[in-house]
Amino acid sequence: MKASLDRFADRAAAEGLLDVAYANVDSPFGPLLIAATPSGLVRVNLPAYDPEETLEELAARISPRLLEAPAKLDDVRRELDLYFEGRLTEFDLPIDWQLTDGFRKKVQRAIARIPYGQTRSYTDMARSAGNERAVRAAGTACGSNPIPIVVPCHRVLRSGGGLGGYGGGLPMKEALLRLEGVLP
């Protein structure tokens, strides 16, 4: 079955009929749905989110030419596995930023530059995006991050060091920060 699915995906891509490839991957937190375009990783769906709604969003916002194609996402899966095992500290994946724009995109690009094992505040993110006073908007940008984990919004904390929120839930944020050695 997987081999025929991969052949179908390869043929669709060769004929220019595959705009978004997706796959389900296991994580220590539950299943993740990951999606990529020819430009790069476009979506990481955390277990707290409905994968069907995410697929509908991808079809509406990017293209209805969407296909489950696990082989097209092998690099993403491999890097996520290594990260969760504590053996990868920097993702080396092309990113497709098309699901974000404006100030949110500036914040998310700044988040992507936060090194493994370090944190920044929402104020730092607002400043990095060019508007130090837009702290709430920076928080919204974190909350709307379409590529969590790879674009590590879990590394953004409140100014006083409090965790703030996280789309995957605070236990997941704590676990990711623990994995990176930020929390004991």
RATA-V512168 format. One record per backbone hydrogen bond with DSSP energy under -0.5 kcal/mol. CO is the residue of the C=O (numbers start at 1). NH is the residue of the N-H. E is the energy in kcal/mol with one decimal. If there is no record, write none. Layout:
CO:NH:E + CO:NH:E
//
This chain:
1:5:-2.3 + 2:6:-2.6 + 3:7:-2.3 + 4:8:-2.4 + 5:9:-2.4 + 6:10:-2.6 + 7:11:-2.5 + 8:12:-2.6 + 9:13:-2.6 + 10:14:-2.6 + 11:15:-1.8 + 12:17:-3.6 + 12:18:-0.6 + 13:16:-1.7 + 17:19:-0.6 + 20:67:-2.5 + 21:36:-2.7 + 22:69:-2.4 + 23:34:-2.9 + 25:32:-3.3 + 27:30:-1.4 + 32:25:-3.1 + 32:34:-0.6 + 33:45:-3.4 + 34:23:-2.2 + 35:42:-2.6 + 35:43:-1.9 + 36:21:-2.9 + 37:40:-1.0 + 40:37:-2.6 + 41:96:-2.7 + 43:35:-2.5 + 44:46:-0.7 + 44:148:-0.6 + 45:33:-1.4 + 46:49:-2.2 + 49:51:-0.5 + 50:54:-1.9 + 51:55:-2.6 + 52:56:-2.3 + 53:57:-2.4 + 54:58:-2.7 + 55:59:-2.4 + 56:60:-2.2 + 57:61:-3.1 + 58:62:-2.4 + 58:63:-1.7 + 64:66:-2.0 + 65:19:-2.2 + 65:20:-1.9 + 67:22:-2.0 + 67:69:-0.6 + 69:72:-1.4 + 70:73:-1.7 + 71:74:-1.3 + 73:77:-2.6 + 74:78:-2.7 + 75:79:-2.5 + 76:80:-2.6 + 77:81:-2.6 + 78:82:-2.4 + 79:83:-2.4 + 80:84:-2.8 + 81:85:-1.6 + 82:87:-2.8 + 82:88:-0.7 + 83:86:-1.8 + 94:41:-2.9 + 95:97:-0.7 + 97:100:-1.9 + 101:104:-0.8 + 101:105:-1.3 + 102:106:-1.8 + 103:107:-2.5 + 104:108:-2.9 + 105:109:-2.4 + 106:110:-1.8 + 107:111:-2.6 + 108:112:-1.9 + 109:113:-0.5 + 110:113:-1.0 + 111:114:-2.0 + 115:118:-1.8 + 120:157:-3.1 + 121:125:-2.0 + 122:126:-2.3 + 123:127:-2.6 + 124:128:-2.6 + 125:129:-1.6 + 126:131:-2.6 + 127:130:-1.6 + 131:134:-2.2 + 133:135:-1.0 + 134:138:-2.0 + 135:139:-2.0 + 136:140:-2.4 + 137:141:-2.2 + 138:142:-1.9 + 139:143:-2.4 + 140:144:-1.6 + 142:145:-1.3 + 145:148:-0.6 + 146:44:-2.6 + 147:151:-3.0 + 148:150:-2.0 + 150:152:-0.9 + 151:153:-2.2 + 152:155:-2.1 + 153:156:-1.7 + 155:120:-2.2 + 155:157:-0.6 + 157:122:-1.4 + 158:161:-2.1 + 162:158:-2.9 + 166:169:-2.0 + 169:173:-1.9 + 170:174:-2.9 + 171:175:-2.2 + 172:176:-2.5 + 173:177:-2.4 + 174:178:-2.4 + 175:179:-2.6 + 176:180:-1.7 + 177:182:-2.6 + 177:183:-1.0 + 178:181:-1.5
//
